[in-house]
Amino acid sequence: MMKHWIIPAVLLLMMGACASTKPPSQQLTQLETSIKQAEQVGAENYAPLELREARKKLEKARELVNEGEYEEAELVAEKAMVDAELAQIKTLSSKSQQAVDQLRESIRVRSVPHISYPLSLSISAACSG
């Protein structure tokens, strides 16, 4: 009677082992690309914390792959991808906001009326009048 549970238990262990035998190489490559893209848009200046976290998690995922912990490496790589994408989004958002601010300032400066008289002329005209 006890032997009936051994076969399903062994099968279950084998299925679990099969799920974790493939390293997440494609995910790590995509993550490296995402980190490079974040660097290229300027995340070092606009989202340094998120970029740093993505890099740290990439290194952790690589260590886990080297240890054969593929499932854990995949989870860490997914978290790192979120950090890298967030760094990109924050950077692009900040740059867009700066462009809007510059445009508003440009419009504000253009809408202020310019006095074409020299200051000395304006003062003498005010005093003589």
C-alpha positions in Angstrom: 0.0 0.0 0.0 2.7 2.5 0.8 4.4 2.0 -2.5 1.4 3.7 -4.3 2.5 7.1 -3.2 6.2 6.7 -4.2 5.6 6.8 -8.0 3.6 10.1 -7.9 6.1 11.6 -5.5 9.0 10.7 -7.7 7.2 12.1 -10.8 6.4 15.3 -9.0 10.1 15.7 -8.0 11.2 15.1 -11.6 8.7 17.6 -13.0 10.0 20.2 -10.5 13.6 19.5 -11.4 12.8 19.9 -15.1 11.2 23.3 -14.6 14.4 24.7 -13.1 17.1 23.2 -15.3 17.1 25.9 -18.0 19.0 29.1 -17.2 17.2 32.4 -18.0 19.8 33.4 -20.6 17.3 35.3 -22.8 15.9 37.2 -19.8 19.4 38.3 -18.7 20.2 39.5 -22.2 17.0 41.5 -22.4 17.8 42.9 -18.9 21.3 43.9 -20.0 19.8 45.7 -23.0 17.2 47.5 -20.9 19.9 48.7 -18.5 22.0 50.0 -21.4 19.0 51.8 -22.8 18.4 53.4 -19.4 22.0 54.5 -19.3 21.7 55.9 -22.8 18.7 58.1 -22.0 20.5 59.5 -18.9 19.2 57.5 -16.0 22.4 58.1 -14.1 21.3 61.7 -13.6 17.5 61.3 -13.4 17.0 57.8 -11.8 20.2 56.7 -10.2 18.6 54.6 -7.5 16.5 52.6 -9.9 19.4 52.1 -12.2 21.7 51.0 -9.4 19.0 48.5 -8.1 18.7 47.1 -11.6 22.4 46.6 -11.9 22.6 45.0 -8.4 19.8 42.6 -9.2 21.4 41.7 -12.6 24.6 40.7 -10.7 22.5 38.7 -8.2 20.7 36.9 -11.0 24.1 36.0 -12.6 25.3 34.7 -9.3 22.2 32.6 -9.0 22.6 31.2 -12.5 26.2 30.2 -11.7 24.9 28.4 -8.6 22.3 26.6 -10.6 19.4 28.4 -9.0 17.6 29.2 -12.3 14.1 29.8 -11.0 15.4 32.3 -8.4 17.6 33.9 -11.0 14.6 34.3 -13.2 12.6 36.0 -10.4 15.4 38.4 -9.6 15.9 39.2 -13.3 12.2 40.1 -13.6 12.5 42.4 -10.6 15.6 44.0 -12.1 13.8 44.5 -15.4 11.1 46.5 -13.6 13.8 48.7 -12.0 15.5 49.2 -15.4 12.2 50.1 -17.1 11.3 52.4 -14.2 14.6 54.2 -14.5 14.0 54.7 -18.2 10.4 56.0 -17.6 11.5 58.4 -14.8 14.3 59.7 -16.9 12.2 60.4 -20.0 9.4 61.9 -17.8 11.9 64.2 -16.1 13.4 65.3 -19.5 9.9 65.9 -20.9 9.0 68.0 -17.9 12.2 70.0 -18.3 11.3 70.6 -22.0 7.8 71.8 -21.0 9.2 74.1 -18.4 11.7 75.6 -20.9 8.9 76.1 -23.4 6.7 77.8 -20.8 9.6 80.1 -19.9 10.2 80.9 -23.5 6.6 81.8 -24.0 6.5 83.9 -20.8 9.6 85.8 -21.9 8.2 86.5 -25.3 4.9 87.7 -23.9 6.4 90.4 -21.6 6.3 93.7 -23.5 9.8 95.1 -24.2 10.5 98.8 -23.7 12.3 100.2 -26.6 13.4 103.5 -25.0 16.7 103.7 -23.2 16.3 104.1 -19.5 17.7 107.6 -19.4 15.2 108.8 -22.0 12.3 107.3 -20.0 13.5 109.1 -16.8 13.9 112.5 -18.5 10.5 112.2 -20.2 8.9 111.4 -16.9 10.6 114.4 -15.2 9.8 117.0 -17.8 6.2 116.0 -18.2 
